[in-house]
Amino acid sequence: MKNLIWLRNDLRLEDNPIITHACQQGPSEALFIVCQAQWRQHDESAAKIGLKLDALLALANDLNALNIPLHIIECDFFHQCDNVLTRFCQQHQFTDIWLHREIPLHEQQRDQKVLESLTDLGIRTHVYGWDLFLPMPIYNQQGLPFRVFTPFYKKWLQQLQGQDNRVIPAPQKQPHNDANRYSVALTEQTSDIVNKITSLKKEYRQDLWALSYTELDQKIIQFCHAKMAAYPSQRDIPAVAGTSTLSPYLALGMIGPRYLLNLIQLECADQGQDWRENDWLRELAWRDFYKQLMWHFPALSRHQAFKDNTEQIKWNEDEEVFQAWCDGKTGFPIVDAAMRQLKQTGWMHNRLRMISASFLTKLLFIDWRKGERFFMQNLIDGDFAANNGGWQWSASTGCDAVPYFRVFNPLRQSEKFDPEGQFIRRFLPELAILDNKSIHNPTEEQRQLTNYPRTIVDYKQARTHAISAFEKITKQNEGL
Ligand SMILES: Cc1cc2nc3c(=O)[nH]c(=O)nc-3n(C[C@H](O)[C@H](O)[C@H](O)COP(=O)(O)OP(=O)(O)OC[C@H]3O[C@@H](n4cnc5c(N)ncnc54)[C@H](O)[C@@H]3O)c2cc1C
């Protein structure tokens, strides 16, 4: 027996069942396939790719210490993985392959093809469920997928309680095997890729995001211990570090779901709280919700709106206006500060994602798909399902989305969630001299003085326009 562990978005050693179980069965080696053209086609940001490749290098070291070589091979697109992988397995005589299921359509198609070919070759396949809190889909009492988060969450909690959530320890150190000989030979073969990795390294804020696995662990523990209790009151204030900022690591699978759950349970027990009522866990469940939606409704992977009728909307195609939003030059300080946070750090606070997405789709009336794409191209935590879910929620085209008549007022949001303009001052230093009131909406004179742009849209008119456009398609749909 000779096992190949195919790592994708599960880049970790601890709490990774495919690594541990493969190693328990016999000699095991790991593999990662770099698909740069595919990643580009999927709009993965340079920051996300940079972090992913850094994670891979760190993981290679950790695996190496356990005598598990990590092979890195390359092809352009997912559809080529089939050829590349079968050749690789034959060349190195693997008898078994271990992997987690993935959800987006391209990933599913890739895996189906690969698994068929490997089975034809007589290679045994060990396909694990999704690398999420729940590895399998859940259904409502009618046996249908959930379309509303709250009932999903109730069932999700029940299911979670009924399954084995023990953390899967990292594998034991493996005895030396043949693999180590050619892992040395591989150094030459992979040096190209290592060079690429090195060249990508500059393209993201390593000062903010590059963590060793040990540092990442400390970050998780520190959040659970020191910040989780205050999460409900702090999570909506962008000027405060009240959320975990773990999303980039979750997106790459650098953190295990069982490990997180165990930490949450321990911390809640310490504080005499019921872990099932923990707000942070509830937020984490949104991730599972959007992933499950994408699995149940493959049209989402094709960038179609969840609510069919919203496809009739005639979106505004004004490129200049779209560009002003991308550049953080809308004249609405909270929106512009949010867009600068994204550009400067690769990350944006959740409240601000909602404000800026609502601004783009409702007030500028620009197709949510353009915003979704721009976010994906810039976010270090870009996650197809969460991003798609967040955009369709904001645009009222999605499942369990914000009702179309609830249009965020950027000024009110700014006053409520950044009352002293602390966040705005941080990312729009040109406005820092303004008082706490006018920083949310500078006067004409203040704009001239600070060289800050005029507002590119009139809130009231834009809101009326958006609501009537949605009303129109709703009525058409009802045959009125
Ligand atoms: C328009 C829009 C786009 C988004 N795009 C992404 C994306 O590409 N990738 C992404 O991970 N999240 C996305 N989100 C969800 C959310 O904004 C981020 O997960 C969150 O801001 C990450 O910060 P954090 O790690 O501090 O979150 P915390 O508040 O600490 O939450 C913990 C984790 O739970 C998950 N989570 C939290 N809220 C959500 C949510 N609403 N939907 C799905 N998962 C959630 C994330 O994995 C997050 O890291 C988007 C939201 C919106 C409104």
The ligand as a Gaussian input file, in Angstrom:
#p B3LYP/6-31G(d) Opt

LIG

0 1
 C      -20.500000      41.321000       0.314000
 C      -19.830000      40.322000       1.224000
 C      -18.766000      39.564000       0.757000
 C      -18.142000      38.611000       1.589000
 N      -17.099000      37.869000       1.081000
 C      -16.513000      36.935000       1.886000
 C      -15.443000      36.134000       1.391000
 O      -15.048000      36.211000       0.220000
 N      -14.852000      35.261000       2.258000
 C      -15.278000      35.116000       3.552000
 O      -14.700000      34.310000       4.289000
 N      -16.302000      35.845000       4.029000
 C      -16.924000      36.750000       3.245000
 N      -17.950000      37.508000       3.752000
 C      -18.433000      37.240000       5.124000
 C      -17.771000      38.075000       6.236000
 O      -17.756000      39.432000       5.888000
 C      -16.342000      37.628000       6.533000
 O      -16.307000      36.230000       6.711000
 C      -15.816000      38.281000       7.805000
 O      -15.831000      39.678000       7.670000
 C      -14.401000      37.800000       8.068000
 O      -13.885000      38.425000       9.188000
 P      -13.556000      37.613000      10.512000
 O      -12.727000      36.437000      10.189000
 O      -13.034000      38.585000      11.495000
 O      -15.014000      37.101000      10.911000
 P      -15.621000      36.645000      12.316000
 O      -16.715000      37.596000      12.624000
 O      -14.594000      36.422000      13.336000
 O      -16.327000      35.266000      11.931000
 C      -15.617000      34.020000      11.992000
 C      -15.665000      33.331000      10.655000
 O      -16.989000      32.968000      10.311000
 C      -17.156000      33.045000       8.904000
 N      -18.184000      34.066000       8.631000
 C      -18.495000      35.108000       9.403000
 N      -19.518000      35.803000       8.864000
 C      -19.826000      35.180000       7.717000
 C      -20.788000      35.413000       6.708000
 N      -21.679000      36.422000       6.776000
 N      -20.817000      34.588000       5.654000
 C      -19.962000      33.542000       5.566000
 N      -19.030000      33.282000       6.490000
 C      -18.967000      34.080000       7.555000
 C      -15.828000      33.464000       8.321000
 O      -15.129000      32.307000       7.935000
 C      -15.164000      34.151000       9.496000
 O      -13.762000      34.129000       9.432000
 C      -18.601000      38.452000       2.925000
 C      -19.669000      39.237000       3.382000
 C      -20.269000      40.158000       2.554000
 C      -21.414000      40.989000       3.080000

